[in-house]
Amino acid sequence: MEAKFWLDESIFEISEAYSHNMDSKDKKDVRKIIFEHFEYIIDQWKQFENRKQ
């Protein structure tokens, strides 16, 4: 299974870029996990981006 999701912090939204070998239940479960940890994921991404500068 593989998937890529884009997070839009400004509107608190997730969009699926693609998925491979995932049924709708799997994608729903992943989206739920992302939403539950949305702020943490955004914060970690910002920290990662700041280290690159």
N, CA, C and O atoms as CSV, one atom per row, in Angstrom:
chain,resi,resn,atom,element,x,y,z
A,1,MET,N,N,0.841,-1.185,0.000
A,1,MET,CA,C,0.000,0.000,0.000
A,1,MET,C,C,0.882,1.242,0.000
A,1,MET,O,O,1.962,1.270,0.591
A,2,GLU,N,N,0.396,2.240,-0.665
A,2,GLU,CA,C,1.135,3.494,-0.733
A,2,GLU,C,C,0.152,4.619,-1.037
A,2,GLU,O,O,-0.807,4.447,-1.789
A,3,ALA,N,N,0.415,5.763,-0.438
A,3,ALA,CA,C,-0.432,6.924,-0.708
A,3,ALA,C,C,0.341,8.193,-0.393
A,3,ALA,O,O,1.300,8.198,0.378
A,4,LYS,N,N,-0.117,9.269,-1.021
A,4,LYS,CA,C,0.459,10.587,-0.760
A,4,LYS,C,C,-0.708,11.548,-0.568
A,4,LYS,O,O,-1.644,11.581,-1.367
A,5,PHE,N,N,-0.635,12.315,0.492
A,5,PHE,CA,C,-1.670,13.287,0.796
A,5,PHE,C,C,-1.033,14.657,0.954
A,5,PHE,O,O,0.064,14.783,1.497
A,6,TRP,N,N,-1.728,15.681,0.476
A,6,TRP,CA,C,-1.308,17.051,0.664
A,6,TRP,C,C,-2.143,17.660,1.782
A,6,TRP,O,O,-3.351,17.435,1.860
A,7,LEU,N,N,-1.492,18.430,2.643
A,7,LEU,CA,C,-2.181,19.106,3.736
A,7,LEU,C,C,-2.221,20.595,3.444
A,7,LEU,O,O,-1.204,21.191,3.090
A,8,ASP,N,N,-3.381,21.191,3.590
A,8,ASP,CA,C,-3.544,22.626,3.407
A,8,ASP,C,C,-3.860,23.234,4.767
A,8,ASP,O,O,-4.987,23.173,5.257
A,9,GLU,N,N,-2.845,23.810,5.347
A,9,GLU,CA,C,-2.968,24.362,6.696
A,9,GLU,C,C,-3.997,25.494,6.762
A,9,GLU,O,O,-4.706,25.624,7.759
A,10,SER,N,N,-4.084,26.302,5.723
A,10,SER,CA,C,-4.948,27.478,5.762
A,10,SER,C,C,-6.427,27.131,5.874
A,10,SER,O,O,-7.204,27.889,6.455
A,11,ILE,N,N,-6.817,25.987,5.319
A,11,ILE,CA,C,-8.228,25.594,5.400
A,11,ILE,C,C,-8.416,24.267,6.135
A,11,ILE,O,O,-9.503,23.690,6.117
A,12,PHE,N,N,-7.341,23.782,6.788
A,12,PHE,CA,C,-7.393,22.550,7.571
A,12,PHE,C,C,-8.003,21.426,6.741
A,12,PHE,O,O,-9.011,20.828,7.118
A,13,GLU,N,N,-7.357,21.148,5.583
A,13,GLU,CA,C,-7.891,20.176,4.647
A,13,GLU,C,C,-6.804,19.237,4.161
A,13,GLU,O,O,-5.627,19.594,4.101
A,14,ILE,N,N,-7.218,18.038,3.820
A,14,ILE,CA,C,-6.328,17.020,3.275
A,14,ILE,C,C,-6.844,16.647,1.888
A,14,ILE,O,O,-8.041,16.432,1.699
A,15,SER,N,N,-5.930,16.573,0.923
A,15,SER,CA,C,-6.327,16.080,-0.393
A,15,SER,C,C,-5.384,14.947,-0.787
A,15,SER,O,O,-4.185,14.982,-0.509
A,16,GLU,N,N,-5.949,13.967,-1.428
A,16,GLU,CA,C,-5.174,12.804,-1.839
A,16,GLU,C,C,-4.479,13.096,-3.163
A,16,GLU,O,O,-5.132,13.446,-4.146
A,17,ALA,N,N,-3.162,12.953,-3.189
A,17,ALA,CA,C,-2.413,13.122,-4.424
A,17,ALA,C,C,-2.494,11.845,-5.251
A,17,ALA,O,O,-2.732,11.890,-6.458
A,18,TYR,N,N,-2.294,10.704,-4.591
A,18,TYR,CA,C,-2.452,9.417,-5.249
A,18,TYR,C,C,-2.490,8.323,-4.188
A,18,TYR,O,O,-2.141,8.544,-3.029
A,19,SER,N,N,-2.917,7.155,-4.609
A,19,SER,CA,C,-2.861,5.974,-3.738
A,19,SER,C,C,-2.692,4.748,-4.616
A,19,SER,O,O,-3.103,4.727,-5.776
A,20,HIS,N,N,-2.079,3.730,-4.037
A,20,HIS,CA,C,-1.828,2.486,-4.750
A,20,HIS,C,C,-2.136,1.330,-3.816
A,20,HIS,O,O,-1.619,1.265,-2.701
A,21,ASN,N,N,-2.974,0.424,-4.274
A,21,ASN,CA,C,-3.365,-0.763,-3.496
A,21,ASN,C,C,-4.024,-0.421,-2.168
A,21,ASN,O,O,-3.809,-1.105,-1.168
A,22,MET,N,N,-4.817,0.629,-2.159
A,22,MET,CA,C,-5.547,1.006,-0.946
A,22,MET,C,C,-7.028,1.064,-1.270
A,22,MET,O,O,-7.442,1.700,-2.239
A,23,ASP,N,N,-7.823,0.391,-0.447
A,23,ASP,CA,C,-9.264,0.502,-0.646
A,23,ASP,C,C,-9.780,1.734,0.093
A,23,ASP,O,O,-9.023,2.399,0.800
A,24,SER,N,N,-11.038,2.033,-0.066
A,24,SER,CA,C,-11.597,3.260,0.509
A,24,SER,C,C,-11.529,3.260,2.033
A,24,SER,O,O,-11.357,4.320,2.634
A,25,LYS,N,N,-11.659,2.104,2.669
A,25,LYS,CA,C,-11.553,2.038,4.130
A,25,LYS,C,C,-10.147,2.405,4.597
A,25,LYS,O,O,-9.982,3.142,5.569
A,26,ASP,N,N,-9.135,1.886,3.900
A,26,ASP,CA,C,-7.748,2.221,4.253
A,26,ASP,C,C,-7.507,3.718,4.137
A,26,ASP,O,O,-6.908,4.328,5.023
A,27,LYS,N,N,-7.973,4.307,3.043
A,27,LYS,CA,C,-7.776,5.746,2.846
A,27,LYS,C,C,-8.527,6.550,3.907
A,27,LYS,O,O,-8.029,7.566,4.393
A,28,LYS,N,N,-9.705,6.098,4.255
A,28,LYS,CA,C,-10.471,6.775,5.310
A,28,LYS,C,C,-9.727,6.699,6.640
A,28,LYS,O,O,-9.677,7.684,7.377
A,29,ASP,N,N,-9.152,5.547,6.955
A,29,ASP,CA,C,-8.386,5.388,8.195
A,29,ASP,C,C,-7.166,6.301,8.220
A,29,ASP,O,O,-6.864,6.912,9.245
A,30,VAL,N,N,-6.473,6.392,7.099
A,30,VAL,CA,C,-5.287,7.265,7.021
A,30,VAL,C,C,-5.697,8.719,7.198
A,30,VAL,O,O,-5.062,9.457,7.951
A,31,ARG,N,N,-6.753,9.134,6.512
A,31,ARG,CA,C,-7.232,10.522,6.650
A,31,ARG,C,C,-7.604,10.830,8.104
A,31,ARG,O,O,-7.322,11.921,8.600
A,32,LYS,N,N,-8.230,9.880,8.779
A,32,LYS,CA,C,-8.604,10.076,10.181
A,32,LYS,C,C,-7.356,10.283,11.043
A,32,LYS,O,O,-7.323,11.173,11.892
A,33,ILE,N,N,-6.351,9.473,10.824
A,33,ILE,CA,C,-5.096,9.606,11.591
A,33,ILE,C,C,-4.449,10.957,11.315
A,33,ILE,O,O,-3.983,11.629,12.235
A,34,ILE,N,N,-4.422,11.350,10.048
A,34,ILE,CA,C,-3.829,12.650,9.698
A,34,ILE,C,C,-4.587,13.778,10.391
A,34,ILE,O,O,-3.970,14.668,10.976
A,35,PHE,N,N,-5.913,13.750,10.331
A,35,PHE,CA,C,-6.706,14.799,10.979
A,35,PHE,C,C,-6.466,14.829,12.488
A,35,PHE,O,O,-6.400,15.903,13.085
A,36,GLU,N,N,-6.336,13.663,13.100
A,36,GLU,CA,C,-6.106,13.611,14.548
A,36,GLU,C,C,-4.767,14.230,14.930
A,36,GLU,O,O,-4.599,14.711,16.051
A,37,HIS,N,N,-3.814,14.219,14.000
A,37,HIS,CA,C,-2.465,14.724,14.289
A,37,HIS,C,C,-2.071,15.870,13.351
A,37,HIS,O,O,-0.886,16.138,13.151
A,38,PHE,N,N,-3.063,16.534,12.784
A,38,PHE,CA,C,-2.832,17.555,11.768
A,38,PHE,C,C,-1.863,18.637,12.245
A,38,PHE,O,O,-0.888,18.937,11.555
A,39,GLU,N,N,-2.114,19.214,13.394
A,39,GLU,CA,C,-1.261,20.309,13.888
A,39,GLU,C,C,0.162,19.827,14.157
A,39,GLU,O,O,1.121,20.541,13.864
A,40,TYR,N,N,0.305,18.650,14.698
A,40,TYR,CA,C,1.637,18.093,14.956
A,40,TYR,C,C,2.397,17.907,13.639
A,40,TYR,O,O,3.573,18.258,13.544
A,41,ILE,N,N,1.732,17.361,12.634
A,41,ILE,CA,C,2.377,17.136,11.333
A,41,ILE,C,C,2.818,18.468,10.739
A,41,ILE,O,O,3.943,18.581,10.252
A,42,ILE,N,N,1.954,19.476,10.771
A,42,ILE,CA,C,2.301,20.800,10.244
A,42,ILE,C,C,3.485,21.389,11.003
A,42,ILE,O,O,4.414,21.914,10.390
A,43,ASP,N,N,3.460,21.306,12.327
A,43,ASP,CA,C,4.563,21.840,13.140
A,43,ASP,C,C,5.879,21.139,12.814
A,43,ASP,O,O,6.914,21.795,12.693
A,44,GLN,N,N,5.851,19.833,12.672
A,44,GLN,CA,C,7.067,19.091,12.356
A,44,GLN,C,C,7.584,19.451,10.968
A,44,GLN,O,O,8.794,19.552,10.762
A,45,TRP,N,N,6.679,19.643,10.022
A,45,TRP,CA,C,7.091,20.030,8.672
A,45,TRP,C,C,7.762,21.403,8.694
A,45,TRP,O,O,8.780,21.615,8.035
A,46,LYS,N,N,7.184,22.333,9.457
A,46,LYS,CA,C,7.779,23.674,9.555
A,46,LYS,C,C,9.168,23.612,10.178
A,46,LYS,O,O,10.080,24.305,9.726
A,47,GLN,N,N,9.335,22.807,11.190
A,47,GLN,CA,C,10.655,22.642,11.810
A,47,GLN,C,C,11.652,22.069,10.806
A,47,GLN,O,O,12.794,22.523,10.734
A,48,PHE,N,N,11.228,21.089,10.045
A,48,PHE,CA,C,12.079,20.491,9.019
A,48,PHE,C,C,12.481,21.544,7.976
A,48,PHE,O,O,13.654,21.638,7.614
A,49,GLU,N,N,11.534,22.318,7.505
A,49,GLU,CA,C,11.814,23.346,6.509
A,49,GLU,C,C,12.762,24.400,7.056
A,49,GLU,O,O,13.627,24.876,6.321
A,50,ASN,N,N,12.628,24.780,8.321
A,50,ASN,CA,C,13.499,25.779,8.924
A,50,ASN,C,C,14.929,25.292,9.049
A,50,ASN,O,O,15.857,26.096,8.969
A,51,ARG,N,N,15.131,24.005,9.243
A,51,ARG,CA,C,16.484,23.459,9.344
A,51,ARG,C,C,17.225,23.526,8.006
A,51,ARG,O,O,18.453,23.607,7.977
A,52,LYS,N,N,16.481,23.492,6.911
A,52,LYS,CA,C,17.104,23.527,5.598
A,52,LYS,C,C,17.642,24.912,5.242
A,52,LYS,O,O,18.482,25.026,4.350
A,53,GLN,N,N,17.185,25.954,5.911
A,53,GLN,CA,C,17.583,27.319,5.549
A,53,GLN,C,C,18.865,27.719,6.197
A,53,GLN,O,O,19.337,28.838,5.994
